[in-house]
Amino acid sequence: MEFTYEIISESNINLRFIYGGEWFTFNLFNRDEQWVLHPFDSSLIRNKDMSRLVIADLIQHRPFQVMLAKEGIMISELNTSIPLGQQPEPEAEYEQLPRISRGSDRIFDEQPSSSGNETIDIDRLIEDNDLEDLISMEVKLIESRQNMYNQILHRMFMADLGPTDPEFQKIQQIVKTYGEAKSRLLAIQ
């Protein structure tokens, strides 16, 4: 078998693909309504030319195309974190994220939103929204949290932590839990 994948959540899929007799690992994640294919192997991240070759072969691989179709991902809308063109292009924004030192207590420096300090007027919330609106608001909150934890996974990976690291696995479980919560909320509608 040259290709395997594991669905972590509705917005995160881990892939493994054999190229030149070697396994390469990728992460396919949904960020800001776009699916991004990102290599997990540091050898591909360091060597952009090799990465382009492997990604181009993966995109042409029929089992990968079938997996995309089953998951409702349009191949024409698929983005890659490594530019596939031959001209030098600007680095993707998430490649410029700061590195995290191993064992760091702080994974990211995100400012808490000011909306977290606001009090919610329950009466107004009930008056202005029906149950479907409330569920939709919760789904959006869950998606934003899931996106944040996907970004944490990416930063951990860029700090040379990966799927074998226990903390990385726990963050993956958080992403998966948010995905399950979202599915359960959508089932209520």
ZINOR-V145117 format. One record per residue. N is the residue number from 0. RES is the residue in three letters. PHI is phi in whole degrees, -180 to 180 (NA if undefined). Layout:
BEGIN
N & RES & PHI
N & RES & PHI
END
This chain:
BEGIN
0 & MET & NA
1 & GLU & -94
2 & PHE & -147
3 & THR & -137
4 & TYR & -149
5 & GLU & -134
6 & ILE & -84
7 & ILE & -84
8 & SER & -158
9 & GLU & -64
10 & SER & -124
11 & ASN & -152
12 & ILE & -131
13 & ASN & -95
14 & LEU & -126
15 & ARG & -131
16 & PHE & -143
17 & ILE & -91
18 & TYR & -135
19 & GLY & 62
20 & GLY & 82
21 & GLU & -119
22 & TRP & -82
23 & PHE & -124
24 & THR & -108
25 & PHE & -131
26 & ASN & -122
27 & LEU & -113
28 & PHE & -133
29 & ASN & -98
30 & ARG & -134
31 & ASP & 54
32 & GLU & 67
33 & GLN & -130
34 & TRP & -88
35 & VAL & -122
36 & LEU & -97
37 & HIS & -129
38 & PRO & -70
39 & PHE & -93
40 & ASP & -83
41 & SER & -63
42 & SER & -64
43 & LEU & -77
44 & ILE & -66
45 & ARG & -74
46 & ASN & -113
47 & LYS & -61
48 & ASP & -64
49 & MET & -64
50 & SER & -60
51 & ARG & -59
52 & LEU & -63
53 & VAL & -66
54 & ILE & -65
55 & ALA & -61
56 & ASP & -67
57 & LEU & -62
58 & ILE & -64
59 & GLN & -86
60 & HIS & -75
61 & ARG & -61
62 & PRO & -60
63 & PHE & -66
64 & GLN & -63
65 & VAL & -65
66 & MET & -59
67 & LEU & -59
68 & ALA & -62
69 & LYS & -63
70 & GLU & -90
71 & GLY & 73
72 & ILE & -103
73 & MET & -76
74 & ILE & -62
75 & SER & -70
76 & GLU & -102
77 & LEU & -75
78 & ASN & -108
79 & THR & -125
80 & SER & -77
81 & ILE & -107
82 & PRO & -59
83 & LEU & -89
84 & GLY & -70
85 & GLN & -83
86 & GLN & -75
87 & PRO & -63
88 & GLU & -118
89 & PRO & -63
90 & GLU & -63
91 & ALA & -64
92 & GLU & -57
93 & TYR & -81
94 & GLU & -79
95 & GLN & -96
96 & LEU & -67
97 & PRO & -67
98 & ARG & -77
99 & ILE & -108
100 & SER & -77
101 & ARG & -60
102 & GLY & 85
103 & SER & -68
104 & ASP & -79
105 & ARG & -103
106 & ILE & -89
107 & PHE & -150
108 & ASP & -109
109 & GLU & -106
110 & GLN & -75
111 & PRO & -65
112 & SER & -73
113 & SER & -69
114 & SER & -68
115 & GLY & -69
116 & ASN & -94
117 & GLU & -77
118 & THR & -92
119 & ILE & -96
120 & ASP & -85
121 & ILE & -61
122 & ASP & -60
123 & ARG & -67
124 & LEU & -59
125 & ILE & -67
126 & GLU & -67
127 & ASP & -90
128 & ASN & -135
129 & ASP & -96
130 & LEU & -61
131 & GLU & -63
132 & ASP & -64
133 & LEU & -64
134 & ILE & -64
135 & SER & -60
136 & MET & -64
137 & GLU & -66
138 & VAL & -61
139 & LYS & -64
140 & LEU & -62
141 & ILE & -63
142 & GLU & -61
143 & SER & -68
144 & ARG & -67
145 & GLN & -62
146 & ASN & -62
147 & MET & -62
148 & TYR & -69
149 & ASN & -64
150 & GLN & -66
151 & ILE & -63
152 & LEU & -57
153 & HIS & -63
154 & ARG & -66
155 & MET & -63
156 & PHE & -62
157 & MET & -66
158 & ALA & -95
159 & ASP & 67
160 & LEU & -104
161 & GLY & -146
162 & PRO & -59
163 & THR & -88
164 & ASP & -80
165 & PRO & -59
166 & GLU & -67
167 & PHE & -60
168 & GLN & -63
169 & LYS & -67
170 & ILE & -65
171 & GLN & -60
172 & GLN & -65
173 & ILE & -63
174 & VAL & -60
175 & LYS & -64
176 & THR & -64
177 & TYR & -61
178 & GLY & -62
179 & GLU & -66
180 & ALA & -62
181 & LYS & -62
182 & SER & -61
183 & ARG & -67
184 & LEU & -65
185 & LEU & -64
186 & ALA & -69
187 & ILE & -71
188 & GLN & -58
END
